[in-house]
Amino acid sequence: MPGGRLTHQDRRQIADGLAEGLTYTEIATRLDRPLSTVTREVARNGGPDGYQADQAHEATRGRARRSQPASGEPEVKAVDDLEEQFVEIMIATGLSRMTARVLASLYLTDSGSLTAAELTRHLQVSPASISKAVGELEHQALVRRERDQRRRRDHYVIDADALFRGWMASARQNTQVADFARRAAGTLGAASPAGIRLLDIGDFFDHVGRAMLQAAEQWRQAHASK
């Protein structure tokens, strides 16, 4: 039943296919399922090296019990919709579409960790596109890289502190803008029209940066007490 939910037997066949070294395309063909269904299933449940059929099935049943969708739509469709909504929100904040897609994939994966190869398969894009997007996310401190020394590959990770790190990086950028604006005002003359304008800019970004740092610290303290 290509359009329905994955069964326990489907998941066992996925695990068998991974153990045999089959590609995701070959596994999808064997199951008569869309390739995206298989890539998402594996990515959400430990990746190709950690996928276990029984655990994946129980995890999916647990998610279904928690969500209890009233519409009766397949879970895959619901996840697709969530992913697209997340992407559009992130694009509105200034991220490129590819970077937003990578971030959404990480946030909506139970493990919060994917390799470049897994992201490439899931999003059906080139490794170069993934590398560029991950680089942007690392620059903004929204993801961190963990090295798997045994398999010699990197995992890109979203953890509980990801938003905190990203927020702090943004606050530091505001401080840098404030410092620059004040230096520029000094060069152009604080009493000149341009200098006055730059001082106002500096005051604004300094105020916003300080408020962001204070809010982030309050969140961290509240989060640590949970």
N, C-alpha and C positions, 0 to 999 in steps of 0.2 A: 504494500500500500504506500506508494511513493509520497503521497501528500499527508500521511498521518504521522503520529508520534513514533519515535523509535521504540521498539520493544526491547525486552531483556535479551531476546535471541539476537536482535539486530546488533546490540552492543557487544555480545559475545563474538559475533562475526567481525565486528570492527577490531576487537582485541586480537582475534586470530589473524586478521589481515595484517595488523601492525607487527605481530610476532613473526609473520612470514616475510616481512620486509616489503609488502605491497605499498604502492603509492596511494594517496588519498583518492585519486581518480579511479584506480583499480578497485578499491574498496567500495566506492560509491556505485560503480558499475555492477559489482557483485550483489549489492543490496538493492539495486534499482532505485537509488536515492540521488537527489541533487548533490553535487560536490560540496556546496556550501554547508549542507546539513552535516556531512561527515567532518569537515574541517572545524566547524563550530563545536560539534560534539567533543572532538578530541581536545581542542584548545581549552574548553571550559572544564575539562576533567583530567588535568594532569599532564597534558601534552602527549606526544607519541611515545615517550619513554616511561611515563608514569600512568598511562591510561589503564584502568582496570574496570572490566565490564560491570561487576557486581557493585562496586563503589559508585560508578557513574550512574547506574540505574537508581540506586538508593538516593543519591544526591538530587537527581532529577525529580524523583517522587517527592522528596522533601520540599523542593522549590515549588512544585505544583500545589502541594498542600498549603504552603504559605501564601501563594499568590491567589489561588482559587479564582481564575479568570471567569467573569460572568458571561462573557461573549461566547465562550466555547471555541474560540479560535485556537489553532495549533500553537504550541509554545514557540516554535520557530518563528512564526509570523509575529508574535508579540515581541520577541527579542529583536527581530529585524526592525520593527517600528521604534522600539526604544533606542536602538543604535542610531537610527536615522535622526531621531529627535535630538539625541545627544550631540551628534555631529553638527546639526544646524545651530544649536546653542553655542557650541565652541567656535564655530565660524564667526558668529556674531561678536565674539570677544576678540577676534583678530587673528585666530589661527587659520592656516591654510586648510583646505578640505582634506588633503592627505594626512596632515598632522592631526587634525581632528578625528579622522577615522582610526588612526593608530591609538589615540588616547581613548576613544570610545571602546575599542576592542579590549584594551587592558582593563578599563573600569568594569566592563560587563562580563569579564571572565572571572569565575570563582577563585581561581588561583591568584589572580592579579599579576601574573607573570607569564610572558610569552617570549619565545626566541624570535630572531629575525626571520628564520625559515617559516615558523608558524604564522607570523604576521603576513608574510608574503603569500602563503597558501590561503589564509583566511580572506584576505582582501583582494587576492588575485591581481597583484601588481608586481612590479620588478623589485629585486633586492635594493637597487639604487634608490627607488622611491621610499622604501622603508628606512633606509639609512639616513636619508635627508630629513625625513619626518622625525625620527628618533633623535637626531642631532638637535633639532629645534626644541624638542621637549626636554632634552637634557640641559640645553642652554638656559631654559626657563625653570629648571629644577623641578619639573613636573613628573619625571621618571628617574629612576636610578638603574644603574647597570650592575649586574652580579655575574661574576665569571664562574662557570662550571669547569673547574680544572680537570675533572675526570673526562668530560666529553669535549673539552676545549671549545666551548662556545659561550656566548653571552646570553643572559636572560634580562629582559627589560621588565622592571618591576614597578607596580603602583602599590604603595603601602599607606598606612594610616597617616603618615606625616607628609605625603606628597603635596597636598594642598597647602599645608603649613609652609613647606619649603618654597613652593611657587609664590605664595603670598609674600614671604619674606624677601624673595628676590625682587618682586615688584616694588616692595617698599624701599629697598636699597636703590632701585632705579629712580624712584621719585626723589630720594635724597641727592643722588647725583645730578639730576636736573636742577634741583634747588641750588646746589653749590655752583653749578655752571652759570645759572642765571645771575647770581650775586656777583660772581667774578666778572661776568660780562658787563654788568651794571657799573662796576668799579672802573672798568676800562673805558666805557663810553661816557662815564660821568653820571653819578647818581641823580643829579638834578636835571639831566637832559630828559626829553620825552621818552627816548628809548630806554634810558637808565631806569626811569620811574616804572615803565612797563615791565622791565626785566625784574626789578625788585618785587613787584606784585606777583609775578610768576614764581619767583623764588619763595616768597612767603607762602603762596598757595601750596606748592609741592612739598615744602617743608612741613606744613601743617598736616597735609594728607599722609605723608610718609610716617610722621610720628603717630598719627591716629591708627594707621595700619599696623605698626609695630605693637602698639598697646593692645589693639584688638586681638592680634595673633597670640600675644603672650597670655591674655585672658582665656582665649580658647584652649591653649595648650595646658594651662593649669586646670581648667574644667575637665578637659579630656583625660588628663592623667588621674583625676580623682574618680573616674568611672570604674 
